[in-house]
Amino acid sequence: MTTIKDLDDFKALDPFFRLIEQGLDGLADGGHFFDLLAEDVVFDFIITTPGYPRHVEGRQAVAELYRPYGDMIVLDRCHDLAVHHDPNTGVVVLEYASQGRVVRTGASYANRYISVLTIADRKVTRWRDYLDPVAVFDALGWPLH
């Protein structure tokens, strides 16, 4: 398995990583968020913002997508985690919220998410993500800069 380098680049996402690690505790193996992902994981962003990729394949590609996150938004906390797991299908639904701030303006950012994950061999193999795009527009301004 490839190692994701320079984890300090992802500090802005630490609250998200810790929440997902908590939600998958006992369901998937790995110490860090990226370690929970299969090498060939597929991420689909179902409800997202214009310009954000809809489909990303591979653990390294996910890391590179997330690496510049802290240039725009820094998360202060993630909370309200609800975990729904179907052990027969390996599907886990995570519901959660985040709060943070926009780097450029200091404006508040808050959003709610639903992530639908498939786990096989104790790794996340598929991730489908849903968020409120209006919350992103409100925080960053529309059109996005």
N, C-alpha and C positions, 0 to 999 in steps of 0.2 A: 504494500500500500504506500502511495506517495505521501510524503509529509508536507503539510502546508507550512511554508516558511513565513517568518516575520509575523507571528501572531499578534505582536504589539500594534500592527497596522489595523487591527480589528477592534481596538478598545472601545470604540463608539458603539459597538454591537454587544458588548459584554452582558448587559442585562438580558438581551434576547437569547444569547447562547446559554446562559445559566438557566433560564426558564425552560428552554427546550430540553436541556440535559436533565432537568428535574422531571419534566413530563415523560421522558423516555427511560427514566431510571427503572431498571429491571426488565425493560422490553428490548433495548438495543445496547450493544457493547461499544464502549469508547469513552475516554475521559473528557474529551473536548467535543464541542459541536461537530467539527469537521470529521472527527474520528467515528462519529455515529453514522456517517454517510458511507454507502458503498462506493467503491471506486467509480463505478459506471452509473451513479445515481442520476435520475432524470427529474428536473424541476420544471413544473409548468405553472406559470403565473396567470391564473384564470381571470381574476379581476385585479387590475393593476393600473398604472399610469401610462400615457402615451410616451413612446420612446424607450420604455423599459422592455427588455426581451421577454417574450412570451414562453420561450422554451430554452432550457439550458441543459446540456448533457455533460456529466462528469464532475467529480468532486473538485478537481482543480479549477474547472470553469466556474463553478459556484463560488469558490473562494475568490477568484479574480473579479467576479461580478460584485461581491460584497466588499472587497478590499477598499474601494474609495468611498464607502458609505459615510465615513466620518468627515468627509469634506463637505457634506451637505447637512447631515443630521447626527446629533449625538443623543443616544438614549440614556435617560436617567434611571428609568425603571421599566420593567415588564411585570405584569400582575394579572390577577383574575384568571388564573390557569384552570381550565377544566379539561380533563383527559377522558376520552371515550375510546375503549379498546375492544375490538372483536378478535379474540384469540383464534377463531376458526379461519379468518381471512387474512390476519396479520395487519389489518387496517387500524390505524390510530387517528382519531380526530382530536386536534388540539385547538381549543378556543382560548384566546388571550388578548391582552391589551398592552399598549406601550405609551410612555410619556417621555418627552425629551425636548430638545430645542434645535432650532435651525442655526447652523454655524454662522452663516452670513449676516443674519439679522437679529439673532437672539430670540426670535418669535417662538412661542410654545408649539409643540407638536404632540398630538395624541392620536392614536388609531386603535382599531380593533381588528382582529384577524381570525381567520379559520384556516388551519393547515390540515390537509388530509394526507397522511403518510401511509405508505405500504412498507412493511418490514418483512424481510426474508433473511434467513441465516443471521439474525440478530443485527442487521444493518438496514438503514433506511435506503430503499431502492427507488422509491418514487415519492415526490413531494408535490402536492397541488396546493397553491396558495391563493387566498382570497383576502383582500383588504379594502378599506374604504378610500377610493381615490380622491374624493372630495376633501378628506382630511389632509391629504398631501397637498392638494391645490391651495387650501386655506393657509397652510403653514408656509409653503414655498412661494406662493403667488402663482397666478395663472396669467399668461402661459408660463410654464416652468422655465427657469433661467439656467 
